[in-house]
């Protein structure tokens, strides 16, 4: 699924990742850049969008579909 909206304030869970240590990580998105999501989960964690599959609002989203600035995704 392609994600078109903003992520800040959303609660997410990493369901698949190139870095196995991130799988199962849950938290609230506090910042988003072109390539990175920053979440609050026992401190802050930076996640590379293109390396993960996320669960957002019960939907599985490929992080690759979120690469880029928000203004470009919502066009």
Secondary structure, DSSP 8 states (H G I E B T S, - for coil): ----S--TT-EEEEEEESSGGGTT-EEEEEEE-SSEEEEESSSEEEEEGGGEEEEETTEEEEGGGG-S-HHHHT-
